[in-house]
């Protein structure tokens, strides 16, 4: 029997949904039927995540002109998609947290009351899938049946979203079978908002000028309309894995975080360590996730590059999983010289979006190679040469690739119940003030460090260059509830974990000297900082206490094989009380945005910081 059932004149929507349904769960069937009755698709497909399904959908998209197959000899099993020029990124101003109370969304989220938002959305979704196929995509975030795993279903009319969800999640029948009557699961609905009338030709990238990405934390729902791009359409990613999951974590005693996950093994002892790290964008997150150490003695393996879910285990330690099954990475800047592991990962079975096409049927983007090709077809399908006054690939162009292809993948990614965390890192892009590495003085101080993470704006961002852009826990666009309450939840987690809590550190690879030069080489040499962090966890490395945390004592950082002048090293760890006191004033202003919801412990940390700086 085919996976699709075309609607006949006498068929009902119920027939359409149930004809080939691969579940008997009435809750699921009823929900899918309600969405089908609203959106009015011409057919319904229950996705199983199989290779046959992948082959069928990619073939249909190639035939329709919405996917370009790449050269099989250069990039086997891979495709290029080109989005509409008005649909190229997440749309934060159209992203809403629809909690019952406005104060629960907090000042950093856009809020609309649930009933009001549903009244806006339902007329848009009414008939939104007319003339299109409705795909039912069951997926698991984490290994099916794992202790930290959660399940969901995405209903979408975008075959591009289906293909990406197959790469990014554990998608298919096992996930659907895991959704049992009465169990908790997340309901997500997505439409590109481009219904087709009979005989109307489709576009290569259908979308709508009107866009909504809406989250309903109380009912664990996501409704997304109008965009086919990235996190707006792959509702497992930021929508579920961070915004909705952060609320689930608060309610159930765990954490959903915008963090990479890394495994480090001491080659001599064989002992393994795990760390997670939260960095705002443009702070070297992917490079750290695929770190290639420049010092002997360490084996570094990747578990995740973007999202981590953390939950106390039976032994009282904090355990982590990467709930995703793929990388949805930014292509520009990823290259042979900056991230060879990522480049090796992209050998095939990859969907590229909005990158350039080479004359021999491969892909290219700025930073991929040092040499720029003499001719390309740019991301909008136009001829391009190096003297063009525009980039060949869109700055937010992407690759979607299975995580199993990563040469540095740790077997721990498959662990049902996650890995125990030894350390948590917070970092930002700071030219001044913040030292290369500092250990927090306590869990509460670590939460204060996470809550006050900031990066200096670069020329690519709106605002004044050098101005501080706050991004607490790197979660500013992704926290599904009031950020101040989220800080409170972190403090409560510390109380739960007690002396079994991971150690917390702040890192900054981007400190500059007075001449504007980076003082630290970065990239693979960041392994030298990680080495000190692990030795601190083991109680083996000496530190020097400062007003803002514990930094490495003289001679404790392994600098063998690199030249870092003594004056640069001094500058990397120098603490200027006047600058830090000025920053404390900015922190007070930032906290003021949240009013009396800021936990008392964090206000106390600010007071104590000022006292230490003034001492």
C-alpha positions in Angstrom: 0.0 0.0 0.0 1.4 3.5 -0.8 2.2 5.9 1.9 -0.1 8.5 0.4 -3.9 8.5 0.0 -5.2 11.1 -2.5 -8.5 12.6 -1.5 -11.5 11.5 -3.6 -14.6 13.6 -3.9 -16.5 11.3 -1.5 -13.6 10.9 0.9 -13.6 12.7 4.3 -10.6 14.2 6.0 -10.9 11.4 8.6 -10.5 8.8 5.8 -7.5 10.7 4.4 -5.8 10.8 7.8 -6.6 7.3 8.9 -6.2 5.4 5.5 -2.5 4.9 5.9 -2.0 6.0 9.5 0.8 4.0 11.2 -0.5 4.5 14.7 -3.6 3.5 16.6 -3.2 6.2 19.2 -6.5 8.0 19.2 -5.0 11.2 20.7 -2.6 11.4 17.7 -5.2 10.5 15.1 -7.7 13.1 16.5 -5.0 15.9 16.5 -3.8 15.1 13.0 -7.4 15.0 11.8 -8.2 18.4 13.4 -5.1 20.0 11.7 -6.0 18.4 8.4 -9.6 19.7 8.6 -8.2 23.2 9.2 -5.5 23.2 6.6 -7.3 21.2 3.9 -4.4 19.3 2.2 -4.9 17.2 -0.9 -3.0 14.2 0.6 -1.6 13.0 3.9 1.8 11.2 4.3 2.8 9.5 7.5 6.6 9.7 7.5 8.7 6.7 8.4 12.2 8.1 8.0 13.2 5.4 5.6 15.7 5.6 2.8 12.9 4.9 0.3 11.0 7.9 1.6 14.1 10.1 1.3 14.7 8.9 -2.3 11.0 9.5 -3.2 10.9 13.1 -1.7 14.2 14.2 -3.1 13.3 12.9 -6.6 10.0 14.8 -6.5 11.7 18.0 -5.4 14.4 17.6 -8.1 11.7 17.1 -10.7 9.8 20.2 -9.4 13.0 22.3 -9.5 13.2 23.0 -5.8 16.4 20.9 -5.2 19.5 20.7 -7.3 21.4 17.4 -7.2 25.1 17.9 -6.7 27.9 16.0 -8.6 27.7 12.4 -7.3 31.4 12.0 -7.7 32.3 15.1 -5.7 29.4 15.2 -3.2 27.4 12.0 -3.2 23.8 12.0 -2.0 23.8 15.8 -1.6 21.5 18.6 -2.8 21.4 22.4 -3.1 18.3 24.4 -2.2 17.8 28.1 -2.9 15.4 30.0 -0.7 13.3 33.0 -1.5 15.4 36.1 -0.9 12.9 37.3 1.7 13.2 34.0 3.6 16.8 33.5 4.7 17.0 33.5 8.5 15.1 33.2 11.8 12.7 36.1 12.3 13.0 37.1 15.9 10.5 40.0 15.6 7.9 37.5 14.5 8.7 35.0 17.2 6.2 34.9 20.1 5.9 33.3 23.5 2.2 32.9 24.2 2.1 32.1 27.9 -1.1 32.8 29.8 0.5 35.7 31.7 2.6 38.3 30.1 5.1 38.5 33.0 5.8 34.7 32.5 7.2 35.6 29.0 9.3 38.4 30.5 10.8 41.5 28.9 13.1 39.7 26.5 10.3 37.9 24.6 7.5 39.1 22.4 4.2 38.1 24.1 0.7 37.7 22.9 -2.1 36.0 24.9 -2.7 32.4 23.7 -6.4 33.0 22.8 -5.6 36.2 20.9 -2.7 34.6 19.0 -4.9 31.6 18.1 -7.6 34.0 16.8 -4.9 35.6 14.6 -3.4 32.3 13.4 -6.5 30.1 12.7 -7.7 32.2 9.7 -4.2 32.0 8.2 -4.0 28.2 8.7 -7.5 27.8 7.3 -6.9 26.2 3.9 -3.1 26.9 4.1 -2.2 23.5 2.8 -4.8 23.5 -0.1 -3.3 21.8 -3.1 -0.3 20.5 -1.1 0.7 17.3 0.7 0.5 17.3 4.5 3.4 15.4 6.1 3.1 13.9 9.6 6.6 13.8 11.0 7.1 11.9 14.3 10.5 12.5 15.9 12.5 11.8 19.0 14.8 14.3 20.6 17.5 12.1 22.0 17.7 8.2 21.8 14.2 6.7 21.8 13.4 5.6 25.3 16.3 7.5 26.9 16.0 9.1 30.4 16.3 12.7 29.1 14.6 12.1 25.7 11.4 13.8 24.6 9.0 13.1 21.7 7.1 15.3 19.3 5.3 15.4 16.0 5.6 18.1 13.3 2.9 18.5 10.7 4.2 20.4 7.7 3.5 21.0 4.0 7.2 21.5 3.3 9.1 18.5 1.8 12.3 20.5 2.4 11.4 20.5 6.2 10.7 16.8 6.1 14.2 16.0 4.6 15.9 18.3 7.1 14.0 16.8 10.0 15.1 13.3 8.9 18.7 14.5 9.3 18.3 16.7 12.4 16.2 14.3 14.6 15.6 10.6 15.1 12.6 10.7 12.9 10.2 7.8 12.0 8.1 5.0 13.3 10.0 4.3 16.5 9.3 7.8 17.7 5.6 7.5 16.8 5.4 4.2 18.6 6.9 5.9 21.7 4.0 8.3 21.8 1.5 6.2 23.9 -2.0 7.3 25.0 -1.7 9.7 28.0 2.0 10.3 27.6 3.5 13.8 27.2 4.6 14.9 23.7 5.0 18.2 21.8 2.6 19.1 19.0 4.1 21.3 16.3 2.4 22.6 13.1 4.2 24.3 10.2 2.9 25.7 6.9 4.8 27.8 4.3 1.5 29.6 3.9 1.2 29.2 0.1 -1.9 27.3 -0.8 -2.2 26.2 -4.5 -5.4 26.6 -6.4 -6.2 24.0 -9.1 -3.8 24.3 -12.0 -1.6 26.9 -10.3 2.1 26.3 -10.7 4.2 26.0 -7.6 7.3 28.0 -6.8 10.7 26.5 -6.1 10.6 28.0 -2.6 7.0 28.8 -1.5 6.6 31.1 1.5 4.5 34.0 2.6 5.4 37.6 3.5 3.3 37.2 6.7 5.3 35.2 9.2 4.5 33.8 12.7 6.7 31.5 14.9 4.5 31.0 18.0 5.0 29.0 21.1 2.3 27.9 23.6 4.3 26.8 26.7 1.3 25.7 28.8 0.0 23.3 26.1 3.4 22.3 24.6 2.5 23.5 21.1 4.3 25.3 18.3 2.5 26.9 15.3 4.8 28.3 12.6 3.5 30.1 9.4 4.9 31.7 6.3 8.6 30.7 6.4 10.3 27.6 5.0 13.7 28.4 6.4 15.8 26.8 9.2 14.5 27.1 12.7 11.3 28.7 11.5 10.4 25.4 9.7 12.5 22.7 11.5 10.4 23.0 14.7 12.4 20.4 16.5 15.3 22.8 16.8 15.1 26.2 18.5 11.3 26.0 18.9 11.0 22.7 20.7 14.6 21.9 21.9 15.0 25.3 23.5 11.9 27.5 23.9 9.4 24.7 24.7 11.9 22.4 26.4 13.2 25.1 28.7 9.7 25.4 30.1 9.4 21.6 30.4 12.8 21.6 32.2 11.6 24.3 34.6 8.5 22.3 35.4 10.2 18.9 35.7 13.6 19.8 37.2 16.0 19.8 34.2 17.7 22.2 31.8 17.4 22.8 28.0 20.5 24.7 27.0 22.1 26.4 23.9 25.3 24.5 24.6 27.8 22.3 22.8 28.9 19.0 24.3 32.5 17.7 24.3 34.2 14.5 25.5 37.9 14.8 26.5 40.0 11.7 27.3 43.3 11.8 29.0 45.4 9.5 26.8 47.8 8.5 29.6 45.2 7.6 32.2 42.3 6.7 29.9 40.0 8.8 32.1 37.2 10.6 30.2 35.7 14.0 31.0 32.7 15.9 29.6 32.0 19.6 29.4 29.3 21.7 28.0 29.7 25.3 26.8 27.3 28.2 26.1 28.6 30.8 23.6 26.6 33.6 21.8 26.9 33.6 18.0 30.3 34.4 16.4 32.2 33.2 19.4 33.8 30.0 18.1 31.2 27.5 19.2 31.5 25.1 16.2 35.3 25.3 16.3 35.3 24.2 20.0 32.8 21.4 19.3 35.2 20.0 16.8 38.4 20.9 18.6 41.7 19.5 17.4 44.1 19.8 20.3 47.6 21.2 19.7 49.0 19.7 22.9 49.7 16.0 23.3 47.9 13.9 25.9 44.3 14.7 25.0 41.8 13.0 22.7 38.8 15.3 22.0 35.5 14.0 20.6 32.3 15.7 19.6 28.9 15.0 21.2 27.0 18.1 20.1 27.5 21.5 18.6 24.4 23.5 19.5 21.9 22.1 22.1 22.3 20.1 25.3 19.7 18.9 27.7 20.9 18.4 31.3 19.2 16.4 33.9 20.2 15.1 37.4 20.9 11.3 37.2 20.3 8.6 39.8 23.8 9.2 41.3 23.0 12.9 41.8 25.4 14.2 39.1 24.2 16.3 36.2 23.9 14.2 33.0 23.7 15.7 29.4 22.6 14.6 26.0 22.7 16.3 22.6 19.0 15.8 21.6 19.8 16.4 17.9 20.9 13.9 15.3 22.6 16.3 12.8 24.3 19.7 12.4 22.5 22.7 10.9 25.6 24.8 10.5 26.4 28.2 9.1 28.5 27.6 6.0 30.5 30.9 5.5 33.7 30.9 7.5 33.7 27.1 7.8 36.8 25.9 5.9 39.7 23.6 5.5 41.9 25.9 7.6 39.4 26.9 10.3 37.5 23.7 10.8 38.8 20.7 8.9 36.6 18.3 11.0 33.5 20.0 9.8 34.7 19.9 6.2 35.4 16.2 6.4 31.8 15.7 7.8 30.3 17.3 4.7 31.6 14.7 2.3 28.1 13.7 1.2 24.4 13.1 2.3 24.2 16.8 2.9 21.6 19.4 2.1 23.1 22.8 1.4 20.9 25.9 1.4 21.8 29.3 -0.2 25.4 28.5 -0.9 27.1 28.9 -4.3 27.3 26.3 -7.0 30.6 25.5 -8.8 30.8 24.8 -12.5 31.5 21.2 -11.9 28.4 20.7 -9.7 29.9 21.1 -6.2 29.3 23.8 -3.6 31.4 26.8 -2.4 31.0 29.6 0.1 33.2 32.4 1.5 35.9 30.9 3.7 35.6 27.4 2.3 38.9 27.5 0.5 41.7 30.1 0.4 41.4 30.2 -3.4 38.3 31.7 -4.8 36.8 30.0 -8.0 37.0 32.1 -11.2 33.3 31.5 -11.8 30.3 30.4 -9.7 26.5 30.5 -9.8 25.6 32.5 -6.7 22.9 31.6 -4.1 20.2 33.3 -6.1 21.1 31.5 -9.3 23.1 34.3 -11.0 26.5 34.3 -12.6 29.2 35.3 -10.1 32.9 36.2 -10.4 35.4 37.3 -7.8 35.1 40.9 -8.8 31.3 40.9 -8.0 30.3 43.4 -5.3 28.2 40.8 -3.5 28.9 37.5 -1.7 28.5 34.2 -3.7 26.8 32.5 -0.7 24.3 34.1 1.6 26.0 35.1 4.9 23.5 32.8 6.7 23.7 29.9 4.2 23.6 26.5 5.8 24.5 22.8 5.7 22.4 20.1 7.2 24.4 16.9 7.7 24.0 13.7 9.8 26.1 13.8 13.0 27.2 10.2 12.4 29.4 11.4 9.6 31.6 13.5 12.0 35.1 11.9 12.2 35.4 13.2 15.8 32.0 11.8 17.0 32.1 10.3 20.4 30.3 7.0 21.0 28.8 8.8 24.0 26.4 10.5 21.5 24.5 7.1 21.5 24.3 6.9 25.3 20.7 6.3 26.3 20.9 8.3 29.5 23.5 10.8 28.6 27.0 11.6 30.0 28.0 13.1 33.4 29.1 16.7 33.2 32.4 17.8 34.8 32.5 21.4 33.7 30.3 24.1 32.2 31.8 27.0 30.2 30.4 30.4 29.4 32.0 32.6 26.8 31.6 35.8 24.8 33.6 37.9 22.3 35.3 40.4 24.5 38.3 42.6 23.4 38.8 43.9 27.0 38.1 43.1 30.7 37.3 39.3 30.6 40.4 37.1 31.0 41.3 34.1 28.9 39.8 31.8 31.6 38.5 32.1 35.1 36.8 29.6 37.4 33.7 30.9 39.2 33.9 31.1 43.0 30.8 29.0 43.6 27.7 27.7 41.7 25.9 31.0 42.5 28.8 33.0 41.2 28.7 30.7 38.1 25.0 31.5 37.5 25.9 35.2 37.9 28.6 34.8 35.2 26.1 33.0 32.9 23.5 35.6 33.5 25.8 38.5 32.6 27.5 37.0 29.5 28.0 39.6 26.8 29.8 40.1 23.5 31.1 43.3 22.0 29.2 44.1 18.8 31.1 43.7 15.6 30.7 45.6 12.3 28.2 43.0 11.1 25.8 43.8 13.9 23.5 46.8 14.4 24.6 49.3 17.0 27.9 50.8 18.0 31.0 48.6 17.5 32.4 47.6 20.9 29.0 48.2 22.6 28.1 45.3 25.0 25.3 43.0 23.7 23.9 41.0 26.6 23.1 37.3 25.9 22.6 35.5 29.2 23.5 31.9 29.0 23.5 32.4 25.1 19.7 31.9 25.5 18.4 35.4 24.9 16.4 34.5 21.8 15.6 31.0 22.9 14.4 31.0 26.5 10.7 30.1 26.5 9.9 32.0 29.8 10.9 34.9 31.9 14.7 35.1 31.8 14.9 36.1 35.5 12.9 33.0 36.5 15.3 31.0 34.3 18.2 32.3 36.4 16.2 31.2 39.5 15.8 27.8 38.0 19.6 27.5 37.6 20.1 28.4 41.2 17.6 25.8 42.3 19.4 23.2 40.2 22.6 24.1 42.1 20.8 23.4 45.4 19.6 20.0 44.0 23.1 19.0 42.8 25.0 20.3 45.8 28.7 19.3 45.8 28.1 17.0 42.8 27.5 20.1 40.5 29.9 20.6 37.6 32.5 23.3 38.0 31.7 26.6 36.2 34.2 28.6 34.1 34.3 31.7 32.0 36.4 31.8 28.8 37.3 34.5 26.3 39.4 33.7 23.2 39.0 37.2 21.8 41.0 39.5 24.1 43.0 42.2 22.3 46.0 44.3 23.1 46.1 48.1 22.9 47.3 47.7 19.2 44.1 45.8 18.3 45.9 42.4 18.0 44.4 39.2 19.4 46.5 38.2 22.4 45.7 34.5 22.2 46.1 32.3 19.1 42.7 30.5 19.6 41.4 27.5 17.6 43.3 24.3 18.4 45.3 26.1 21.1 42.2 26.5 23.1 42.9 22.9 24.2 45.6 24.5 26.5 42.8 26.3 28.3 40.6 23.1 28.4 43.7 21.2 29.8 43.9 23.7 32.7 40.1 23.5 33.3 40.2 19.6 33.5 43.2 19.8 35.9 41.2 22.2 38.1 38.3 19.8 38.1 40.7 17.1 39.3 42.2 19.5 41.9 45.6 19.3 40.3 46.1 22.8 38.8 47.0 25.8 40.8 45.0 29.0 40.5 45.3 32.6 41.5 42.2 34.2 43.0 41.0 37.6 41.6 38.0 39.7 42.1 36.2 38.1 39.2 37.2 34.4 39.7 40.2 32.1 39.8 42.7 32.4 36.9 45.7 30.1 36.2 48.7 30.6 38.5 52.0 31.5 36.8 53.3 28.6 34.8 50.1 26.6 35.1 49.0 27.1 31.4 50.7 24.6 29.1 52.4 26.9 26.5 54.8 24.4 25.1 55.2 24.8 21.3 53.7 28.3 21.1 55.1 31.8 21.5 53.0 34.0 23.8 55.0 37.0 25.0 55.0 37.5 28.8 53.4 40.9 28.4 50.6 39.4 26.3 50.1 36.7 29.0 49.9 39.4 31.7 47.3 41.3 29.7 45.3 38.1 29.0 44.7 37.8 32.8 44.8 41.4 33.9 41.7 42.7 35.9 41.1 46.4 35.7 38.9 47.3 38.8 37.7 50.6 37.2 36.5 48.9 34.0 34.9 46.1 35.9 33.1 48.6 38.3 31.7 50.4 35.2 30.6 47.0 33.9 28.9 46.3 37.2 26.8 49.4 36.7 25.8 48.1 33.3 24.8 44.8 34.9 22.7 46.7 37.4 20.9 48.5 34.5 20.4 45.1 32.8 19.0 43.5 35.9 16.6 46.5 36.3 14.8 45.3 33.1 13.5 42.3 35.1 12.4 44.2 38.2 11.8 42.2 41.4 12.0 38.8 39.6 15.8 38.9 39.6 16.8 36.3 42.2 18.2 37.8 45.4 21.2 35.6 45.1 22.2 37.3 41.9 21.8 40.8 43.3 24.0 39.6 46.2 26.6 38.4 43.7 26.7 41.9 42.1 27.2 43.5 45.5 30.0 41.0 46.4 31.7 41.6 43.0 31.7 45.4 43.7 33.1 44.8 47.2 35.9 42.6 45.9 36.8 45.1 43.1 36.9 48.0 45.6 38.9 46.1 48.2 
